[in-house]
Amino acid sequence: MDGAITPLIAGIAGGSVSTMLLFPLDLIKVRLQVNEGTTLKTQTPPPKAKLGNSAMTGVKKSSVKKTTFTSTFRNIIRHEGGIYGLYQGINPALIGSAVSWGGYFFFYERIKSELLLRKLHRQRMERDLPQHEHNHHHNHNHPTTTAAAEPKPQLGSMENFVAACSSGAIMVLLTNPIWLIKTRMQLQVVSTPSQKQVPQIKTQYRGVIHAATTIIREEGPLALYKGAIPAMMLVS
């Protein structure tokens, strides 16, 4: 157990620090992934009126203004609370990162240790069986191979792969609700451009607990595991 505590602490610390530093980039990334742009309606000037056709009006056209990294960053700063707007959803992200990375390294080391113990046990059984038969034909004063002299088993690439996939799958099951809440909170600001292109802010979730209870009440408990299957495929 002690061998897994150090990776656990290191994972929690590393996940928390990296999340604090890089969260604004993650927020902008999520916004860009779901926002294709703003539809703008323009009206072309009417053509020169002809005789008997003076009531002609211009033609309305729709165009899409592409959303860029810079425009997303600028809109968040201007309309969503300044620097604080860049950290919408930071609480579940901190929890998720700390639990995910700390838990991943903890389970990874524990699974590796278990695989090593099983491999060592098999190695000892394979060694002791012929040694036991061999001792029947020799004097008991002859020295035998001790456990301290035996070579330490090493895990192969496939065993390390199994340990990594198992650890990732465990953490997906434990943390998928946290990541879902984090994403919902990052996207809960609804921009409805008016004629002046000023977004109207609408907040749906007040916090992590409120988000979790709202999702469960409105969508059911299994809604917290939306996206879990693709996440499982990613860890493998």
Secondary structure, 3 states (H helix, E strand, C coil): CHHHHHHHHHHHHHHHHHHHHHHHHHHHHHHHHHCCCEEEEEECCCCCCCCCCCCCCCCEEEEEECCCHHHHHHHHHHHCCHHHHHHCCHHHHHHHHHHHHHHHHHHHHHHHHHHHHHHHHHHHHHHHHHHHHHHCCCCCCCCCCCHHHCCCCCCCHHHHHHHHHHHHHHHHHHHHHHHHHHHHHHCCCCCCCCCCCCCCCCCCCCCHHHHHHHHHHHHCHHHHHCCHHHHHHHHC
